[in-house]
Amino acid sequence: MGIIYWTNKQTGIKYAYSNEAYWDKNKKQSRAKRKLLGRVDPETGESVPTGAYKKTNIINSLLLDLGRK
């Protein structure tokens, strides 16, 4: 799992996504599952969650991935 940064060309806002690659057996090619982590603060470079409901979902999914929940 990695982090991808994407910049919206219209607004100039930079976003951070968690990225997980997987193999699609039907199409025989790699695919990616991405989850929005939040906006990237231009001063500090840290990601700021875009909504409270998303923050809890991301934390829960990361805990499930680590096997702690």
PDB file with one MODEL, atoms N, CA, C and O in Angstrom:
MODEL        1
ATOM      1  N   MET A   1       0.856  -1.168   0.000  1.00  0.00           N
ATOM      2  CA  MET A   1       0.000   0.000   0.000  1.00  0.00           C
ATOM      3  C   MET A   1       0.903   1.232   0.000  1.00  0.00           C
ATOM      4  O   MET A   1       1.865   1.309   0.764  1.00  0.00           O
ATOM      5  N   GLY A   2       0.586   2.179  -0.854  1.00  0.00           N
ATOM      6  CA  GLY A   2       1.364   3.398  -0.967  1.00  0.00           C
ATOM      7  C   GLY A   2       0.465   4.619  -0.956  1.00  0.00           C
ATOM      8  O   GLY A   2      -0.759   4.504  -0.911  1.00  0.00           O
ATOM      9  N   ILE A   3       1.076   5.772  -0.997  1.00  0.00           N
ATOM     10  CA  ILE A   3       0.333   7.032  -1.012  1.00  0.00           C
ATOM     11  C   ILE A   3       0.598   7.725  -2.343  1.00  0.00           C
ATOM     12  O   ILE A   3       1.740   7.838  -2.787  1.00  0.00           O
ATOM     13  N   ILE A   4      -0.481   8.184  -2.969  1.00  0.00           N
ATOM     14  CA  ILE A   4      -0.410   8.895  -4.244  1.00  0.00           C
ATOM     15  C   ILE A   4      -0.903  10.320  -4.016  1.00  0.00           C
ATOM     16  O   ILE A   4      -1.893  10.542  -3.320  1.00  0.00           O
ATOM     17  N   TYR A   5      -0.198  11.286  -4.613  1.00  0.00           N
ATOM     18  CA  TYR A   5      -0.608  12.684  -4.540  1.00  0.00           C
ATOM     19  C   TYR A   5      -1.125  13.103  -5.904  1.00  0.00           C
ATOM     20  O   TYR A   5      -0.498  12.825  -6.926  1.00  0.00           O
ATOM     21  N   TRP A   6      -2.284  13.781  -5.919  1.00  0.00           N
ATOM     22  CA  TRP A   6      -2.910  14.216  -7.156  1.00  0.00           C
ATOM     23  C   TRP A   6      -3.309  15.674  -6.998  1.00  0.00           C
ATOM     24  O   TRP A   6      -3.877  16.055  -5.975  1.00  0.00           O
ATOM     25  N   THR A   7      -3.017  16.492  -8.000  1.00  0.00           N
ATOM     26  CA  THR A   7      -3.351  17.909  -7.971  1.00  0.00           C
ATOM     27  C   THR A   7      -4.479  18.187  -8.948  1.00  0.00           C
ATOM     28  O   THR A   7      -4.402  17.823 -10.122  1.00  0.00           O
ATOM     29  N   ASN A   8      -5.539  18.842  -8.451  1.00  0.00           N
ATOM     30  CA  ASN A   8      -6.646  19.255  -9.296  1.00  0.00           C
ATOM     31  C   ASN A   8      -6.176  20.459 -10.108  1.00  0.00           C
ATOM     32  O   ASN A   8      -5.809  21.483  -9.532  1.00  0.00           O
ATOM     33  N   LYS A   9      -6.181  20.351 -11.421  1.00  0.00           N
ATOM     34  CA  LYS A   9      -5.654  21.407 -12.281  1.00  0.00           C
ATOM     35  C   LYS A   9      -6.526  22.656 -12.274  1.00  0.00           C
ATOM     36  O   LYS A   9      -6.025  23.758 -12.500  1.00  0.00           O
ATOM     37  N   GLN A  10      -7.825  22.503 -12.019  1.00  0.00           N
ATOM     38  CA  GLN A  10      -8.723  23.660 -12.026  1.00  0.00           C
ATOM     39  C   GLN A  10      -8.582  24.489 -10.753  1.00  0.00           C
ATOM     40  O   GLN A  10      -8.577  25.718 -10.812  1.00  0.00           O
ATOM     41  N   THR A  11      -8.467  23.826  -9.604  1.00  0.00           N
ATOM     42  CA  THR A  11      -8.414  24.546  -8.333  1.00  0.00           C
ATOM     43  C   THR A  11      -7.008  24.652  -7.766  1.00  0.00           C
ATOM     44  O   THR A  11      -6.746  25.519  -6.933  1.00  0.00           O
ATOM     45  N   GLY A  12      -6.096  23.785  -8.203  1.00  0.00           N
ATOM     46  CA  GLY A  12      -4.736  23.792  -7.686  1.00  0.00           C
ATOM     47  C   GLY A  12      -4.594  23.107  -6.334  1.00  0.00           C
ATOM     48  O   GLY A  12      -3.532  23.178  -5.716  1.00  0.00           O
ATOM     49  N   ILE A  13      -5.653  22.442  -5.863  1.00  0.00           N
ATOM     50  CA  ILE A  13      -5.624  21.762  -4.570  1.00  0.00           C
ATOM     51  C   ILE A  13      -5.002  20.383  -4.746  1.00  0.00           C
ATOM     52  O   ILE A  13      -5.340  19.645  -5.671  1.00  0.00           O
ATOM     53  N   LYS A  14      -4.087  20.050  -3.840  1.00  0.00           N
ATOM     54  CA  LYS A  14      -3.401  18.760  -3.888  1.00  0.00           C
ATOM     55  C   LYS A  14      -4.079  17.804  -2.910  1.00  0.00           C
ATOM     56  O   LYS A  14      -4.352  18.174  -1.768  1.00  0.00           O
ATOM     57  N   TYR A  15      -4.351  16.570  -3.356  1.00  0.00           N
ATOM     58  CA  TYR A  15      -5.017  15.554  -2.545  1.00  0.00           C
ATOM     59  C   TYR A  15      -4.103  14.354  -2.350  1.00  0.00           C
ATOM     60  O   TYR A  15      -3.259  14.060  -3.197  1.00  0.00           O
ATOM     61  N   ALA A  16      -4.277  13.664  -1.225  1.00  0.00           N
ATOM     62  CA  ALA A  16      -3.521  12.449  -0.930  1.00  0.00           C
ATOM     63  C   ALA A  16      -4.475  11.258  -0.931  1.00  0.00           C
ATOM     64  O   ALA A  16      -5.554  11.316  -0.341  1.00  0.00           O
ATOM     65  N   TYR A  17      -4.071  10.182  -1.594  1.00  0.00           N
ATOM     66  CA  TYR A  17      -4.858   8.953  -1.675  1.00  0.00           C
ATOM     67  C   TYR A  17      -3.998   7.781  -1.227  1.00  0.00           C
ATOM     68  O   TYR A  17      -2.802   7.736  -1.514  1.00  0.00           O
ATOM     69  N   SER A  18      -4.618   6.819  -0.514  1.00  0.00           N
ATOM     70  CA  SER A  18      -3.921   5.557  -0.274  1.00  0.00           C
ATOM     71  C   SER A  18      -4.215   4.660  -1.470  1.00  0.00           C
ATOM     72  O   SER A  18      -5.339   4.634  -1.971  1.00  0.00           O
ATOM     73  N   ASN A  19      -3.213   3.934  -1.922  1.00  0.00           N
ATOM     74  CA  ASN A  19      -3.323   3.147  -3.145  1.00  0.00           C
ATOM     75  C   ASN A  19      -2.949   1.699  -2.868  1.00  0.00           C
ATOM     76  O   ASN A  19      -1.935   1.421  -2.226  1.00  0.00           O
ATOM     77  N   GLU A  20      -3.776   0.775  -3.357  1.00  0.00           N
ATOM     78  CA  GLU A  20      -3.485  -0.650  -3.227  1.00  0.00           C
ATOM     79  C   GLU A  20      -3.673  -1.304  -4.593  1.00  0.00           C
ATOM     80  O   GLU A  20      -4.751  -1.232  -5.182  1.00  0.00           O
ATOM     81  N   ALA A  21      -2.620  -1.940  -5.089  1.00  0.00           N
ATOM     82  CA  ALA A  21      -2.680  -2.604  -6.393  1.00  0.00           C
ATOM     83  C   ALA A  21      -3.129  -4.049  -6.214  1.00  0.00           C
ATOM     84  O   ALA A  21      -2.779  -4.701  -5.230  1.00  0.00           O
ATOM     85  N   TYR A  22      -3.909  -4.543  -7.177  1.00  0.00           N
ATOM     86  CA  TYR A  22      -4.341  -5.938  -7.167  1.00  0.00           C
ATOM     87  C   TYR A  22      -4.447  -6.426  -8.606  1.00  0.00           C
ATOM     88  O   TYR A  22      -4.533  -5.622  -9.534  1.00  0.00           O
ATOM     89  N   TRP A  23      -4.441  -7.737  -8.788  1.00  0.00           N
ATOM     90  CA  TRP A  23      -4.512  -8.350 -10.114  1.00  0.00           C
ATOM     91  C   TRP A  23      -5.947  -8.741 -10.427  1.00  0.00           C
ATOM     92  O   TRP A  23      -6.569  -9.481  -9.665  1.00  0.00           O
ATOM     93  N   ASP A  24      -6.479  -8.249 -11.543  1.00  0.00           N
ATOM     94  CA  ASP A  24      -7.811  -8.604 -12.005  1.00  0.00           C
ATOM     95  C   ASP A  24      -7.687  -9.833 -12.904  1.00  0.00           C
ATOM     96  O   ASP A  24      -7.159  -9.753 -14.013  1.00  0.00           O
ATOM     97  N   LYS A  25      -8.179 -10.968 -12.411  1.00  0.00           N
ATOM     98  CA  LYS A  25      -8.035 -12.228 -13.148  1.00  0.00           C
ATOM     99  C   LYS A  25      -8.852 -12.233 -14.438  1.00  0.00           C
ATOM    100  O   LYS A  25      -8.425 -12.815 -15.436  1.00  0.00           O
ATOM    101  N   ASN A  26     -10.007 -11.600 -14.429  1.00  0.00           N
ATOM    102  CA  ASN A  26     -10.862 -11.587 -15.620  1.00  0.00           C
ATOM    103  C   ASN A  26     -10.250 -10.779 -16.760  1.00  0.00           C
ATOM    104  O   ASN A  26     -10.236 -11.225 -17.908  1.00  0.00           O
ATOM    105  N   LYS A  27      -9.746  -9.592 -16.440  1.00  0.00           N
ATOM    106  CA  LYS A  27      -9.175  -8.727 -17.476  1.00  0.00           C
ATOM    107  C   LYS A  27      -7.684  -8.969 -17.692  1.00  0.00           C
ATOM    108  O   LYS A  27      -7.094  -8.453 -18.640  1.00  0.00           O
ATOM    109  N   LYS A  28      -7.079  -9.761 -16.801  1.00  0.00           N
ATOM    110  CA  LYS A  28      -5.658 -10.106 -16.880  1.00  0.00           C
ATOM    111  C   LYS A  28      -4.765  -8.866 -16.918  1.00  0.00           C
ATOM    112  O   LYS A  28      -3.869  -8.749 -17.753  1.00  0.00           O
ATOM    113  N   GLN A  29      -5.032  -7.951 -15.996  1.00  0.00           N
ATOM    114  CA  GLN A  29      -4.206  -6.763 -15.855  1.00  0.00           C
ATOM    115  C   GLN A  29      -4.324  -6.231 -14.432  1.00  0.00           C
ATOM    116  O   GLN A  29      -5.266  -6.562 -13.711  1.00  0.00           O
ATOM    117  N   SER A  30      -3.372  -5.415 -14.041  1.00  0.00           N
ATOM    118  CA  SER A  30      -3.388  -4.883 -12.684  1.00  0.00           C
ATOM    119  C   SER A  30      -4.384  -3.734 -12.585  1.00  0.00           C
ATOM    120  O   SER A  30      -4.613  -3.006 -13.551  1.00  0.00           O
ATOM    121  N   ARG A  31      -4.959  -3.589 -11.423  1.00  0.00           N
ATOM    122  CA  ARG A  31      -5.914  -2.524 -11.114  1.00  0.00           C
ATOM    123  C   ARG A  31      -5.497  -1.873  -9.803  1.00  0.00           C
ATOM    124  O   ARG A  31      -4.618  -2.378  -9.106  1.00  0.00           O
ATOM    125  N   ALA A  32      -6.127  -0.757  -9.470  1.00  0.00           N
ATOM    126  CA  ALA A  32      -5.798  -0.059  -8.233  1.00  0.00           C
ATOM    127  C   ALA A  32      -7.071   0.295  -7.475  1.00  0.00           C
ATOM    128  O   ALA A  32      -8.063   0.726  -8.062  1.00  0.00           O
ATOM    129  N   LYS A  33      -7.022   0.104  -6.163  1.00  0.00           N
ATOM    130  CA  LYS A  33      -8.083   0.573  -5.272  1.00  0.00           C
ATOM    131  C   LYS A  33      -7.517   1.778  -4.542  1.00  0.00           C
ATOM    132  O   LYS A  33      -6.443   1.706  -3.945  1.00  0.00           O
ATOM    133  N   ARG A  34      -8.247   2.891  -4.592  1.00  0.00           N
ATOM    134  CA  ARG A  34      -7.760   4.118  -3.965  1.00  0.00           C
ATOM    135  C   ARG A  34      -8.788   4.656  -2.986  1.00  0.00           C
ATOM    136  O   ARG A  34      -9.995   4.580  -3.215  1.00  0.00           O
ATOM    137  N   LYS A  35      -8.276   5.206  -1.883  1.00  0.00           N
ATOM    138  CA  LYS A  35      -9.123   5.831  -0.873  1.00  0.00           C
ATOM    139  C   LYS A  35      -8.583   7.225  -0.599  1.00  0.00           C
ATOM    140  O   LYS A  35      -7.377   7.419  -0.452  1.00  0.00           O
ATOM    141  N   LEU A  36      -9.491   8.197  -0.533  1.00  0.00           N
ATOM    142  CA  LEU A  36      -9.094   9.573  -0.278  1.00  0.00           C
ATOM    143  C   LEU A  36      -8.677   9.729   1.173  1.00  0.00           C
ATOM    144  O   LEU A  36      -9.439   9.396   2.082  1.00  0.00           O
ATOM    145  N   LEU A  37      -7.462  10.238   1.396  1.00  0.00           N
ATOM    146  CA  LEU A  37      -6.998  10.526   2.748  1.00  0.00           C
ATOM    147  C   LEU A  37      -7.329  11.961   3.135  1.00  0.00           C
ATOM    148  O   LEU A  37      -7.646  12.234   4.293  1.00  0.00           O
ATOM    149  N   GLY A  38      -7.259  12.881   2.175  1.00  0.00           N
ATOM    150  CA  GLY A  38      -7.598  14.274   2.443  1.00  0.00           C
ATOM    151  C   GLY A  38      -6.774  15.223   1.591  1.00  0.00           C
ATOM    152  O   GLY A  38      -5.993  14.809   0.735  1.00  0.00           O
ATOM    153  N   ARG A  39      -6.972  16.510   1.854  1.00  0.00           N
ATOM    154  CA  ARG A  39      -6.196  17.538   1.171  1.00  0.00           C
ATOM    155  C   ARG A  39      -4.795  17.588   1.767  1.00  0.00           C
ATOM    156  O   ARG A  39      -4.587  17.220   2.923  1.00  0.00           O
ATOM    157  N   VAL A  40      -3.847  18.045   0.971  1.00  0.00           N
ATOM    158  CA  VAL A  40      -2.480  18.221   1.451  1.00  0.00           C
ATOM    159  C   VAL A  40      -2.291  19.695   1.776  1.00  0.00           C
ATOM    160  O   VAL A  40      -2.512  20.560   0.928  1.00  0.00           O
ATOM    161  N   ASP A  41      -1.878  19.979   3.017  1.00  0.00           N
ATOM    162  CA  ASP A  41      -1.635  21.347   3.453  1.00  0.00           C
ATOM    163  C   ASP A  41      -0.364  21.854   2.768  1.00  0.00           C
ATOM    164  O   ASP A  41       0.693  21.241   2.917  1.00  0.00           O
ATOM    165  N   PRO A  42      -0.444  22.963   2.020  1.00  0.00           N
ATOM    166  CA  PRO A  42       0.724  23.429   1.272  1.00  0.00           C
ATOM    167  C   PRO A  42       1.880  23.884   2.169  1.00  0.00           C
ATOM    168  O   PRO A  42       3.036  23.829   1.749  1.00  0.00           O
ATOM    169  N   GLU A  43       1.591  24.330   3.389  1.00  0.00           N
ATOM    170  CA  GLU A  43       2.647  24.819   4.276  1.00  0.00           C
ATOM    171  C   GLU A  43       3.388  23.680   4.969  1.00  0.00           C
ATOM    172  O   GLU A  43       4.618  23.683   5.031  1.00  0.00           O
ATOM    173  N   THR A  44       2.637  22.700   5.495  1.00  0.00           N
ATOM    174  CA  THR A  44       3.259  21.621   6.262  1.00  0.00           C
ATOM    175  C   THR A  44       3.493  20.365   5.441  1.00  0.00           C
ATOM    176  O   THR A  44       4.370  19.568   5.774  1.00  0.00           O
ATOM    177  N   GLY A  45       2.727  20.170   4.374  1.00  0.00           N
ATOM    178  CA  GLY A  45       2.848  18.967   3.564  1.00  0.00           C
ATOM    179  C   GLY A  45       2.102  17.775   4.128  1.00  0.00           C
ATOM    180  O   GLY A  45       2.207  16.675   3.585  1.00  0.00           O
ATOM    181  N   GLU A  46       1.344  17.965   5.214  1.00  0.00           N
ATOM    182  CA  GLU A  46       0.575  16.883   5.825  1.00  0.00           C
ATOM    183  C   GLU A  46      -0.822  16.837   5.222  1.00  0.00           C
ATOM    184  O   GLU A  46      -1.344  17.851   4.761  1.00  0.00           O
ATOM    185  N   SER A  47      -1.424  15.642   5.231  1.00  0.00           N
ATOM    186  CA  SER A  47      -2.780  15.516   4.700  1.00  0.00           C
ATOM    187  C   SER A  47      -3.788  15.890   5.775  1.00  0.00           C
ATOM    188  O   SER A  47      -3.678  15.463   6.924  1.00  0.00           O
ATOM    189  N   VAL A  48      -4.775  16.695   5.386  1.00  0.00           N
ATOM    190  CA  VAL A  48      -5.845  17.141   6.272  1.00  0.00           C
ATOM    191  C   VAL A  48      -7.114  16.438   5.820  1.00  0.00           C
ATOM    192  O   VAL A  48      -7.514  16.595   4.666  1.00  0.00           O
ATOM    193  N   PRO A  49      -7.771  15.657   6.700  1.00  0.00           N
ATOM    194  CA  PRO A  49      -8.982  14.934   6.292  1.00  0.00           C
ATOM    195  C   PRO A  49     -10.046  15.886   5.757  1.00  0.00           C
ATOM    196  O   PRO A  49     -10.217  16.987   6.280  1.00  0.00           O
ATOM    197  N   THR A  50     -10.762  15.460   4.713  1.00  0.00           N
ATOM    198  CA  THR A  50     -11.778  16.305   4.107  1.00  0.00           C
ATOM    199  C   THR A  50     -13.109  16.206   4.828  1.00  0.00           C
ATOM    200  O   THR A  50     -13.967  17.071   4.648  1.00  0.00           O
ATOM    201  N   GLY A  51     -13.307  15.177   5.640  1.00  0.00           N
ATOM    202  CA  GLY A  51     -14.549  15.018   6.391  1.00  0.00           C
ATOM    203  C   GLY A  51     -14.361  14.043   7.533  1.00  0.00           C
ATOM    204  O   GLY A  51     -13.561  13.113   7.432  1.00  0.00           O
ATOM    205  N   ALA A  52     -15.095  14.246   8.625  1.00  0.00           N
ATOM    206  CA  ALA A  52     -14.932  13.400   9.806  1.00  0.00           C
ATOM    207  C   ALA A  52     -15.345  11.962   9.526  1.00  0.00           C
ATOM    208  O   ALA A  52     -14.730  11.032  10.048  1.00  0.00           O
ATOM    209  N   TYR A  53     -16.378  11.768   8.710  1.00  0.00           N
ATOM    210  CA  TYR A  53     -16.829  10.400   8.433  1.00  0.00           C
ATOM    211  C   TYR A  53     -15.793   9.630   7.632  1.00  0.00           C
ATOM    212  O   TYR A  53     -15.681   8.412   7.774  1.00  0.00           O
ATOM    213  N   LYS A  54     -15.050  10.310   6.811  1.00  0.00           N
ATOM    214  CA  LYS A  54     -14.023   9.639   6.013  1.00  0.00           C
ATOM    215  C   LYS A  54     -12.838   9.239   6.886  1.00  0.00           C
ATOM    216  O   LYS A  54     -12.220   8.197   6.667  1.00  0.00           O
ATOM    217  N   LYS A  55     -12.526  10.073   7.875  1.00  0.00           N
ATOM    218  CA  LYS A  55     -11.389   9.784   8.736  1.00  0.00           C
ATOM    219  C   LYS A  55     -11.601   8.482   9.499  1.00  0.00           C
ATOM    220  O   LYS A  55     -10.688   7.663   9.589  1.00  0.00           O
ATOM    221  N   THR A  56     -12.793   8.285  10.045  1.00  0.00           N
ATOM    222  CA  THR A  56     -13.043   7.061  10.804  1.00  0.00           C
ATOM    223  C   THR A  56     -13.052   5.846   9.890  1.00  0.00           C
ATOM    224  O   THR A  56     -12.587   4.779  10.290  1.00  0.00           O
ATOM    225  N   ASN A  57     -13.563   5.980   8.686  1.00  0.00           N
ATOM    226  CA  ASN A  57     -13.563   4.858   7.745  1.00  0.00           C
ATOM    227  C   ASN A  57     -12.144   4.465   7.353  1.00  0.00           C
ATOM    228  O   ASN A  57     -11.838   3.277   7.246  1.00  0.00           O
ATOM    229  N   ILE A  58     -11.286   5.438   7.141  1.00  0.00           N
ATOM    230  CA  ILE A  58      -9.912   5.151   6.752  1.00  0.00           C
ATOM    231  C   ILE A  58      -9.157   4.500   7.900  1.00  0.00           C
ATOM    232  O   ILE A  58      -8.408   3.545   7.696  1.00  0.00           O
ATOM    233  N   ILE A  59      -9.354   5.017   9.107  1.00  0.00           N
ATOM    234  CA  ILE A  59      -8.687   4.419  10.265  1.00  0.00           C
ATOM    235  C   ILE A  59      -9.151   2.989  10.459  1.00  0.00           C
ATOM    236  O   ILE A  59      -8.335   2.106  10.723  1.00  0.00           O
ATOM    237  N   ASN A  60     -10.445   2.744  10.334  1.00  0.00           N
ATOM    238  CA  ASN A  60     -10.964   1.382  10.483  1.00  0.00           C
ATOM    239  C   ASN A  60     -10.416   0.456   9.408  1.00  0.00           C
ATOM    240  O   ASN A  60     -10.066  -0.688   9.700  1.00  0.00           O
ATOM    241  N   SER A  61     -10.336   0.930   8.175  1.00  0.00           N
ATOM    242  CA  SER A  61      -9.830   0.069   7.102  1.00  0.00           C
ATOM    243  C   SER A  61      -8.341  -0.216   7.283  1.00  0.00           C
ATOM    244  O   SER A  61      -7.882  -1.319   6.987  1.00  0.00           O
ATOM    245  N   LEU A  62      -7.580   0.776   7.772  1.00  0.00           N
ATOM    246  CA  LEU A  62      -6.161   0.537   8.020  1.00  0.00           C
ATOM    247  C   LEU A  62      -5.964  -0.452   9.162  1.00  0.00           C
ATOM    248  O   LEU A  62      -5.063  -1.289   9.111  1.00  0.00           O
ATOM    249  N   LEU A  63      -6.809  -0.359  10.199  1.00  0.00           N
ATOM    250  CA  LEU A  63      -6.721  -1.313  11.303  1.00  0.00           C
ATOM    251  C   LEU A  63      -7.062  -2.717  10.834  1.00  0.00           C
ATOM    252  O   LEU A  63      -6.441  -3.685  11.272  1.00  0.00           O
ATOM    253  N   LEU A  64      -8.047  -2.837   9.942  1.00  0.00           N
ATOM    254  CA  LEU A  64      -8.393  -4.152   9.401  1.00  0.00           C
ATOM    255  C   LEU A  64      -7.241  -4.721   8.579  1.00  0.00           C
ATOM    256  O   LEU A  64      -6.955  -5.917   8.638  1.00  0.00           O
ATOM    257  N   ASP A  65      -6.580  -3.846   7.807  1.00  0.00           N
ATOM    258  CA  ASP A  65      -5.446  -4.298   7.005  1.00  0.00           C
ATOM    259  C   ASP A  65      -4.299  -4.788   7.884  1.00  0.00           C
ATOM    260  O   ASP A  65      -3.588  -5.729   7.530  1.00  0.00           O
ATOM    261  N   LEU A  66      -4.131  -4.137   9.035  1.00  0.00           N
ATOM    262  CA  LEU A  66      -3.054  -4.524   9.941  1.00  0.00           C
ATOM    263  C   LEU A  66      -3.448  -5.688  10.846  1.00  0.00           C
ATOM    264  O   LEU A  66      -2.605  -6.243  11.550  1.00  0.00           O
ATOM    265  N   GLY A  67      -4.726  -6.057  10.828  1.00  0.00           N
ATOM    266  CA  GLY A  67      -5.195  -7.179  11.635  1.00  0.00           C
ATOM    267  C   GLY A  67      -5.387  -6.840  13.098  1.00  0.00           C
ATOM    268  O   GLY A  67      -5.300  -7.721  13.954  1.00  0.00           O
ATOM    269  N   ARG A  68      -5.647  -5.579  13.397  1.00  0.00           N
ATOM    270  CA  ARG A  68      -5.811  -5.156  14.790  1.00  0.00           C
ATOM    271  C   ARG A  68      -7.256  -4.989  15.199  1.00  0.00           C
ATOM    272  O   ARG A  68      -7.537  -4.598  16.332  1.00  0.00           O
ATOM    273  N   LYS A  69      -8.173  -5.276  14.303  1.00  0.00           N
ATOM    274  CA  LYS A  69      -9.582  -5.092  14.648  1.00  0.00           C
ATOM    275  C   LYS A  69     -10.350  -6.337  14.358  1.00  0.00           C
ATOM    276  O   LYS A  69     -11.560  -6.383  14.582  1.00  0.00           O
TER     277      LYS A  69
ENDMDL
END
